[in-house]
Every structure is written in C-alpha cells, then in structure tokens.
C-alpha cells in the first residue's frame, strides 16, 4: 500500500513540475496554448457530462426494473 501512495505522490509531483515546463517550452504562443487548453478542458467536461447522463439513465432504468421485480415478488 505504501508503494502505491509513493507512486501516486511521485506522479502528482512530476505532473506539477512538468506542466509549467511544457507550457514554457511549447511551440505555440501563450494565448494560443491557453485557448487550446481551455477548449480541451471544455470538451472533456462535455464528454464527462454526457457519460454521466448516460450512466444515470441506465441506473434509473435498472432501478425501475428492480422495483418492478420487487413489487411483483411481494404479491
């Protein structure tokens, strides 16, 4: 367990150090890079919302089916 915690901490630390260098050494301008990053984040959020909505609908359908089976079993 301890190895996993250290691995995750190292991963986060490396990402925190690497991200600024990636922005500094990127071939695009800062404004262009920020716009691209914003678009990617917005797109990822939209995809996450769509996936969450699809999962919510699937879980609601499963709950409705379960409820129907429960009510039918009580009769």
C-alpha positions, -999 to +999 in steps of 0.1 A: +000+000+000+028+023+009+044+018-025+012+028-043+009+060-022+045+070-030+039+062-067+008+084-068+026+112-049+055+110-074+031+110-103+014+141-090+047+158-081+061+151-116+029+164-133+031+196-111+067+202-122+063+191-158+032+211-167+048+246-163+078+234-183+055+221-210+038+254-213+071+273-213+087+251-240+057+247-262+060+260-297+026+278-297+021+313-282+008+315-246-026+329-257-030+302-283-019+275-259-043+287-232-072+287-258-063+252-268-062+240-232-095+257-225-111+240-255-097+206-245-110+210-209-144+222-221-146+192-245-135+168-217-162+182-194-189+179-221-179+142-226-179+136-189-213+151-186-227+131-215-212+099-200-226+107-165-261+114-181-260+081-200-249+062-168-276+080-148-303+069-173-290+033-173-290+032-135-325+047-133-338+020-158-321-007-137-337+007-105-371+008-122-367-028-133-356-039-099-385-020-082-409-038-106-395-072-098-396-064-060-433-053-063-441-084-083-424-107-058-444-093-029-477-102-045 
